Structure formats: C-alpha cells, structure tokens
C-alpha cells in the first residue's frame, strides 16, 4: 500500500513538471510611440487658387465708324496714357467738319442781317412809319437766326469730336492686348470684339476665394472686416510654374457677399508689377500664413474618430485611456491643432491609436537611432520629436 502511494506521488510530480514546462511565458505591456504634449508657436501656410487681373483691363471700342487707316502699336507693347493706338480714315470727318464750320459762318451772317433788319424796323416804328407787327416780325427773325447759329455751332462741335474720335488713344498706361483688326478693316461702335485691350499692369489684382468658416474665424480674431484687412499679414503669390513671386502682396478688399453655390467669399490682393512678370489673365495660388501662439500640435496618427468626433489615448497609470478632443485640421494632411481636450505635459500615444483598445498597458517605445538621424515623412516619431 505504501508503495502505491509513493508511485502516485511520483506521477503527480512528473505531471506537474511537464505542465510547468509547457506553460507560456507571461507577456509584458506593449511598446508604443509616446509623445509629451507641449505648446508651440506655429505658422501654417494655406494655399488658395487665384486669378490675376490688371489693375484696369479696358476694352477699346471705336466711337465712330470707318476703315482703319493706320495701326500705331504692336501686341504686347507698353503704352502711356493718350498714346495713339489706331487712326480711322479721317477724310469724311474732315469734310463734315468743314461743312459744319461753313454752316456756322452762314448762320453768323444770317444773324447779322436779321439784327440790321430789326434795328431798322425799330427806328421806323419809333417814327410811326411801320407797325408793331412789322417790328415784332423782324425781332422773331432775329431770334430764329440766333437759334440757327447755335445749332450750327453745336453741329461743328459734333463734327470736331467725330474727327478727334478717328484717333483712338490709350485711356491709361498699360500693355496692349491682341489686335484682331488690321489696316483696312471696317470698324464701328457695334463691332463684336474690341479693337484691343489696354491693361494697366503697374499693379496687379489677384483674386482668390476663402471659405465662410475661415472668414468668420479671421473676423472673430480681429474684431471686424476692417480690422481684418488692416491686420492680415502679407501674402505670397505662387506662379503657375511653381515659383514664388518676389514681391509680397496685401489683401485690400473682402467681398461683402458670400457665394451661395460654393459657400466662399472673394478677396482681392494687390501686388507690385514693376518688372512686368505678371500678366492679366494668368493664374496661380495665394499663400496666406496663419499664425498660432502657444498651440498644441499632434500628428493625425495619434487620433481616431468615432461618429465624427476625434479621440486620443492618454497614458493614465501606464494604460491607454481615450479622451475626446476638438481639433483644427492643417492643410498638410499630417497634423492637427488641438483646440481643447489636451494640456501641456499630457502623455499620449503618438501613432497607431486606431489599433488600440481602452485600458491597454503601454510602455514607451525607444526610437531607433537611424530614425532619429534621418526622420522621414512616413515616420511619425520624427514629427513627434519636433513637437516635444
């Protein structure tokens, strides 16, 4: 009996030993990239598609009809105010002016004759030689002659103006556009397209649109539209070839009407164009920098969304604990500015938040030396290090 008890004890010990040998090793807390939240000053450039226009784009139409007898400029030529652009055939207008001047002289002679007749009738009426009717008739003839003189002088002014309109001049300094009509072309005030366009490009207007929410944010920040225009920082212009225009522009106007189809409002910035690099009709992008003081910036990989709300995992007592936050998206697509829900000194999971679960034990992951030496855009640890 004693031998059986000893054998059973040995079997139990062997079974326990085998079981202990097969038991899995206990796993410790998982390692995750962790960042300590800190405040920083940040300047974020935002790009807005833009169109470029001359300060004045004036379409030139003739005020009189006729054939173009002389073309005085070339396409793209720089012109000054009152410089001659076109000359329309002047022969019929010179003849009309001469006729009008002759009519003025004839009307003057008619007035002189009527005046003499009236003076004579007046003397004879004083001597009771002619009746009052004859005197009144002579006076009316004088008035008629004076009216005819005034009409002739007005016709002369019209003829002189029409002759002057045959010389088409630049209304302002600028650059000549295309020239669809050449010498010999018949033109007039009702032609379908202008003779040319003169663009005043000493300064250029660059138009761009901003969302209503962004405008509201700026208005609240500065207090009013007028204060926004006064305090808004200078803007840069990115040209169509990707280069940055050398001069800084200023936003000078904000439209008072929001486009209901796009929910945006139009703004206008002004740029100097002394070198003539900018051309009316061009396109580009306005770069407007937004400055943030003492803000908290976190990588988007540190967040996850549930029903349009953004959450992060804080490390509380060594475990991941989710908290909702309010963020503003940055147009680089990699980071958020935290408006509420975090404070300086908080520790959060810096990446892979979407894969975590509530209460997961967390140990901070040590960054690899290579990653520290050469961080890339695909390594959130590099971004995290900059924000610490």
C-alpha positions as CSV (number, residue, x, y, z in Angstrom):
1,X,0.0,0.0,0.0
2,X,2.8,2.3,0.9
3,X,4.5,1.6,-2.5
4,X,1.3,2.6,-4.4
5,X,1.1,5.9,-2.6
6,X,4.8,6.7,-3.4
7,X,4.2,5.8,-7.1
8,X,1.1,8.0,-7.3
9,X,3.1,10.9,-5.7
10,X,5.9,10.5,-8.3
11,X,3.3,10.5,-11.1
12,X,1.7,13.8,-9.9
13,X,5.1,15.4,-9.6
14,X,6.1,14.4,-13.2
15,X,2.8,15.7,-14.5
16,X,3.3,19.0,-12.7
17,X,6.8,19.3,-14.1
18,X,5.5,18.6,-17.7
19,X,2.7,21.1,-17.3
20,X,5.1,23.8,-16.0
21,X,7.4,23.2,-19.0
22,X,4.6,23.8,-21.4
23,X,3.1,26.9,-19.8
24,X,3.5,30.2,-22.0
25,X,5.7,33.0,-20.8
26,X,3.7,35.9,-19.4
27,X,3.8,38.9,-21.9
28,X,4.5,42.4,-20.6
29,X,2.9,45.7,-21.7
30,X,3.1,46.5,-25.4
31,X,5.5,49.3,-26.6
32,X,4.1,52.3,-28.4
33,X,5.4,55.6,-29.7
34,X,4.6,58.1,-27.0
35,X,4.8,61.9,-27.0
36,X,4.6,64.5,-24.3
37,X,2.3,67.3,-25.3
38,X,3.8,70.8,-25.4
39,X,2.7,74.2,-26.6
40,X,4.5,75.9,-29.5
41,X,4.2,78.9,-31.9
42,X,3.2,77.8,-35.3
43,X,2.8,79.4,-38.7
44,X,0.9,77.4,-41.3
45,X,0.7,78.5,-44.9
46,X,-2.6,77.9,-46.7
47,X,-2.9,77.9,-50.5
48,X,-5.9,79.4,-52.4
49,X,-6.4,79.2,-56.1
50,X,-6.1,82.6,-57.7
51,X,-6.6,84.5,-60.9
52,X,-4.5,87.5,-61.9
53,X,-6.0,90.7,-63.4
54,X,-4.6,94.0,-64.4
55,X,-5.5,97.0,-62.2
56,X,-7.5,98.1,-65.2
57,X,-8.4,96.0,-68.2
58,X,-10.0,98.5,-70.6
59,X,-11.6,97.2,-73.8
60,X,-11.0,99.7,-76.6
61,X,-14.0,100.3,-79.0
62,X,-14.1,103.0,-81.7
63,X,-16.7,105.8,-81.2
64,X,-17.0,106.4,-84.9
65,X,-17.2,104.0,-87.9
66,X,-14.8,103.7,-90.8
67,X,-11.8,101.8,-92.0
68,X,-8.6,101.6,-90.1
69,X,-6.0,103.7,-92.0
70,X,-3.1,103.3,-89.5
71,X,-2.1,100.9,-86.8
72,X,0.2,102.6,-84.4
73,X,1.1,99.9,-81.8
74,X,2.0,96.2,-81.6
75,X,0.6,93.5,-79.5
76,X,2.2,93.4,-76.0
77,X,3.6,96.9,-76.4
78,X,3.8,99.1,-73.3
79,X,1.9,102.4,-73.9
80,X,1.2,105.5,-71.9
81,X,-2.0,107.5,-71.4
82,X,-3.2,109.4,-74.6
83,X,-0.7,107.5,-76.9
84,X,-2.2,106.9,-80.3
85,X,-3.3,103.3,-80.9
86,X,-5.3,103.5,-84.2
87,X,-6.3,106.0,-86.8
88,X,-9.6,105.6,-88.6
89,X,-10.0,107.1,-92.1
90,X,-10.4,110.8,-91.4
91,X,-11.4,112.1,-94.9
92,X,-15.2,112.0,-94.4
93,X,-14.9,113.5,-90.9
94,X,-12.7,116.4,-92.1
95,X,-15.2,117.1,-94.8
96,X,-18.0,117.1,-92.3
97,X,-16.1,119.5,-90.0
98,X,-15.5,121.9,-92.9
99,X,-19.2,121.8,-93.8
100,X,-20.1,122.5,-90.2
101,X,-17.8,125.4,-90.0
102,X,-19.2,126.8,-93.2
103,X,-22.7,126.5,-91.8
104,X,-21.6,128.4,-88.7
105,X,-20.3,131.3,-90.8
106,X,-23.5,131.3,-92.8
107,X,-25.5,131.4,-89.6
108,X,-23.5,134.2,-88.3
109,X,-24.2,136.2,-91.5
110,X,-27.9,135.4,-91.1
111,X,-27.8,136.8,-87.5
112,X,-26.1,140.0,-88.7
113,X,-28.7,140.5,-91.4
114,X,-31.6,139.9,-89.0
115,X,-30.0,142.2,-86.5
116,X,-29.8,145.0,-89.1
117,X,-33.3,144.5,-90.2
118,X,-34.6,144.6,-86.6
119,X,-32.6,147.8,-85.8
120,X,-34.1,149.4,-88.9
121,X,-37.6,148.4,-88.1
122,X,-37.2,149.7,-84.6
123,X,-36.2,153.2,-85.7
124,X,-39.0,153.3,-88.2
125,X,-41.5,152.1,-85.6
126,X,-40.4,155.0,-83.4
127,X,-41.3,157.4,-86.2
128,X,-44.6,155.6,-86.7
129,X,-43.5,154.5,-90.2
130,X,-44.0,150.8,-89.6
131,X,-46.5,148.9,-87.5
132,X,-45.9,147.0,-84.3
133,X,-46.5,143.8,-86.3
134,X,-43.5,144.6,-88.6
135,X,-41.3,145.3,-85.7
136,X,-42.3,142.0,-83.9
137,X,-41.8,140.0,-87.1
138,X,-38.2,141.5,-87.5
139,X,-37.5,140.5,-83.9
140,X,-38.7,137.0,-84.4
141,X,-36.5,136.7,-87.5
142,X,-33.5,137.8,-85.4
143,X,-34.3,135.1,-82.7
144,X,-34.6,132.5,-85.4
145,X,-31.2,133.5,-86.9
146,X,-29.6,133.3,-83.5
147,X,-31.1,129.8,-82.9
148,X,-29.8,128.6,-86.3
149,X,-26.3,129.9,-85.3
150,X,-26.4,128.0,-82.1
151,X,-27.4,124.8,-83.9
152,X,-24.7,125.3,-86.5
153,X,-22.1,125.7,-83.7
154,X,-23.4,122.6,-82.0
155,X,-23.0,120.7,-85.3
156,X,-19.5,122.0,-85.6
157,X,-18.7,120.7,-82.1
158,X,-20.1,117.3,-83.1
159,X,-18.1,117.2,-86.3
160,X,-14.9,118.2,-84.5
161,X,-15.5,115.5,-81.9
162,X,-16.1,112.9,-84.5
163,X,-12.9,113.9,-86.2
164,X,-11.0,113.6,-83.0
165,X,-12.5,110.1,-82.4
166,X,-10.8,108.9,-85.5
167,X,-7.6,109.0,-83.5
168,X,-8.1,106.2,-80.9
169,X,-5.9,106.8,-77.9
170,X,-4.9,104.8,-74.8
171,X,-7.1,105.7,-71.9
172,X,-4.4,104.8,-69.4
173,X,-0.8,103.5,-69.0
174,X,-0.6,99.8,-69.7
175,X,0.1,96.9,-72.1
176,X,-1.7,96.4,-75.4
177,X,-3.5,93.1,-75.8
178,X,-4.4,91.3,-79.0
179,X,-5.1,93.2,-82.2
180,X,-7.9,91.4,-84.1
181,X,-8.4,94.2,-86.6
182,X,-5.7,95.4,-89.0
183,X,-5.3,98.2,-91.5
184,X,-8.2,98.3,-94.0
185,X,-10.7,96.6,-91.6
186,X,-14.1,98.3,-91.4
187,X,-14.9,99.0,-87.7
188,X,-17.5,100.8,-85.7
189,X,-19.0,101.2,-82.3
190,X,-21.0,97.9,-82.7
191,X,-18.1,95.6,-83.6
192,X,-18.4,92.2,-81.8
193,X,-15.0,92.4,-80.2
194,X,-12.9,95.4,-79.2
195,X,-10.1,96.9,-81.2
196,X,-7.8,95.8,-78.4
197,X,-7.5,95.8,-74.6
198,X,-5.2,98.0,-72.6
199,X,-4.2,96.5,-69.2
200,X,-2.8,98.7,-66.5
201,X,-0.3,96.3,-65.1
202,X,1.8,98.6,-62.9
203,X,-0.1,96.9,-60.1
204,X,-1.9,93.6,-60.4
205,X,-5.1,92.4,-58.7
206,X,-5.1,88.8,-57.6
207,X,-8.5,87.4,-56.8
208,X,-9.0,84.3,-54.6
209,X,-11.8,82.7,-52.6
210,X,-11.9,81.8,-48.9
211,X,-14.4,79.6,-47.1
212,X,-17.0,81.3,-45.0
213,X,-15.8,79.5,-41.8
214,X,-12.3,80.8,-42.4
215,X,-13.6,84.3,-42.8
216,X,-15.6,84.0,-39.7
217,X,-12.5,82.8,-37.8
218,X,-10.5,85.8,-39.0
219,X,-13.3,88.3,-38.2
220,X,-13.6,86.9,-34.7
221,X,-9.9,87.1,-34.3
222,X,-9.5,90.7,-35.3
223,X,-13.0,92.1,-34.4
224,X,-14.3,93.3,-37.8
225,X,-13.8,93.1,-41.6
226,X,-12.0,96.5,-41.5
227,X,-9.7,95.3,-38.7
228,X,-9.1,92.0,-40.5
229,X,-7.9,93.9,-43.7
230,X,-5.7,96.1,-41.5
231,X,-4.0,93.3,-39.6
232,X,-4.0,90.5,-42.1
233,X,-0.4,89.5,-42.9
234,X,1.2,90.0,-46.3
235,X,0.5,87.2,-48.8
236,X,2.7,85.5,-51.3
237,X,1.9,84.5,-54.9
238,X,2.8,81.1,-56.2
239,X,3.0,81.3,-60.0
240,X,1.8,78.7,-62.4
241,X,5.3,77.3,-62.9
242,X,5.6,76.6,-59.1
243,X,7.9,79.6,-58.4
244,X,7.2,82.2,-55.7
245,X,6.7,85.7,-56.9
246,X,9.4,88.0,-55.5
247,X,7.1,90.8,-54.1
248,X,4.8,90.4,-51.1
249,X,1.1,91.4,-51.7
250,X,-1.5,92.9,-49.4
251,X,-5.2,91.9,-49.1
252,X,-7.1,95.1,-49.8
253,X,-10.7,94.0,-50.1
254,X,-13.1,91.3,-49.0
255,X,-16.4,90.9,-50.8
256,X,-19.5,91.5,-48.7
257,X,-21.4,88.8,-50.4
258,X,-20.9,85.0,-49.9
259,X,-21.4,82.8,-52.9
260,X,-24.3,80.5,-52.0
261,X,-23.2,77.9,-54.5
262,X,-19.7,77.5,-53.0
263,X,-20.0,78.9,-49.5
264,X,-17.0,81.1,-50.1
265,X,-16.2,84.8,-50.3
266,X,-13.9,86.5,-52.7
267,X,-10.8,88.5,-51.6
268,X,-8.5,90.7,-53.6
269,X,-4.8,91.1,-53.1
270,X,-2.6,93.7,-54.8
271,X,1.0,93.1,-56.0
272,X,3.5,95.5,-57.5
273,X,4.5,94.5,-61.0
274,X,7.4,96.8,-61.9
275,X,9.2,94.1,-63.8
276,X,6.1,93.2,-65.8
277,X,6.4,89.5,-64.9
278,X,2.7,89.2,-64.1
279,X,0.2,89.3,-66.9
280,X,-3.6,89.9,-66.8
281,X,-5.5,86.6,-67.2
282,X,-2.8,84.5,-65.5
283,X,-3.4,82.1,-62.7
284,X,-1.6,81.0,-59.6
285,X,-2.1,80.4,-55.9
286,X,-2.2,82.8,-52.9
287,X,-0.2,81.7,-49.9
288,X,-1.7,83.1,-46.7
289,X,0.1,82.3,-43.5
290,X,-1.9,81.6,-40.4
291,X,-0.1,82.3,-37.1
292,X,-0.9,80.4,-33.9
293,X,0.5,81.2,-30.5
294,X,1.0,78.7,-27.7
295,X,-0.9,76.0,-29.6
296,X,-0.8,72.2,-29.3
297,X,0.1,70.3,-32.4
298,X,-0.3,66.5,-32.6
299,X,0.1,64.0,-35.5
300,X,-3.1,62.7,-37.1
301,X,-1.9,59.2,-36.4
302,X,-2.3,59.9,-32.7
303,X,-6.1,60.2,-33.2
304,X,-9.1,58.1,-34.2
305,X,-12.6,59.1,-35.0
306,X,-15.9,57.8,-33.7
307,X,-19.1,59.3,-35.1
308,X,-17.3,62.4,-36.4
309,X,-15.7,63.0,-33.0
310,X,-11.9,62.9,-32.7
311,X,-10.3,61.0,-29.8
312,X,-6.8,60.4,-28.5
313,X,-5.3,58.0,-26.0
314,X,-3.7,59.5,-22.9
315,X,-1.4,57.4,-20.8
316,X,-3.0,57.2,-17.3
317,X,-1.3,55.0,-14.7
318,X,0.5,53.2,-17.5
319,X,-2.6,52.3,-19.5
320,X,-4.2,53.8,-22.6
321,X,-7.3,55.9,-21.8
322,X,-9.3,57.5,-24.6
323,X,-10.4,61.2,-24.4
324,X,-12.3,63.3,-26.9
325,X,-10.6,66.4,-28.3
326,X,-11.5,69.4,-30.5
327,X,-9.1,69.9,-33.4
328,X,-8.5,72.2,-36.4
329,X,-7.2,70.4,-39.4
330,X,-3.9,71.6,-41.0
331,X,-3.8,71.5,-44.8
332,X,-0.6,69.4,-44.8
333,X,-2.7,66.4,-44.0
334,X,-0.4,65.2,-41.3
335,X,-1.2,67.1,-38.1
336,X,-4.0,68.6,-36.1
337,X,-4.0,71.8,-34.0
338,X,-5.8,70.8,-30.7
339,X,-8.3,73.4,-29.6
340,X,-9.5,71.6,-26.4
341,X,-9.1,68.3,-24.6
342,X,-5.3,68.3,-24.1
343,X,-2.9,70.3,-21.9
344,X,0.8,70.7,-21.9
345,X,2.5,67.8,-20.1
346,X,0.0,65.2,-21.1
347,X,1.4,62.0,-22.5
348,X,-0.4,60.5,-25.4
349,X,0.1,57.6,-27.9
350,X,1.7,59.2,-30.9
351,X,0.8,56.6,-33.6
352,X,-1.4,53.7,-34.2
353,X,-4.2,55.0,-32.0
354,X,-6.8,53.3,-34.2
355,X,-5.4,49.9,-33.3
356,X,-5.5,50.3,-29.5
357,X,-8.2,49.3,-27.0
358,X,-9.3,51.0,-23.8
359,X,-7.1,50.1,-20.9
360,X,-4.2,48.6,-22.9
361,X,-1.0,48.6,-20.9
362,X,1.6,50.9,-22.6
363,X,5.3,51.2,-22.4
364,X,7.0,54.0,-24.3
365,X,8.9,52.7,-27.4
366,X,12.5,53.7,-27.8
367,X,13.2,55.4,-31.1
368,X,15.8,53.7,-33.4
369,X,19.0,55.8,-33.8
370,X,18.6,55.7,-37.6
371,X,15.1,57.1,-37.4
372,X,16.4,59.9,-35.1
373,X,19.2,60.8,-37.5
374,X,17.1,60.9,-40.6
375,X,13.4,61.2,-39.9
376,X,11.1,60.9,-42.9
377,X,7.5,61.9,-43.6
378,X,6.4,58.3,-43.1
379,X,7.8,58.1,-39.6
380,X,5.5,59.8,-37.1
381,X,8.3,59.6,-34.5
382,X,10.2,62.3,-36.4
383,X,7.1,64.5,-36.3
384,X,6.6,63.7,-32.6
385,X,10.2,64.6,-31.7
386,X,9.7,68.0,-33.3
387,X,6.6,68.7,-31.4
388,X,8.0,67.8,-28.0
